[in-house]
Amino acid sequence: NETPPGHNNRSLVVGGIFLFSRRV
């Protein structure tokens, strides 16, 4: 079950936005 190269990066970006939104 290999994940696409953009999936991990996309998940990381979404996580960063979520954390940034909570911090504000």
Buried (B, 14 or more C-beta within 10 A) or exposed (E): EEEEEEEEEEEEEEEEEEEEEEEE
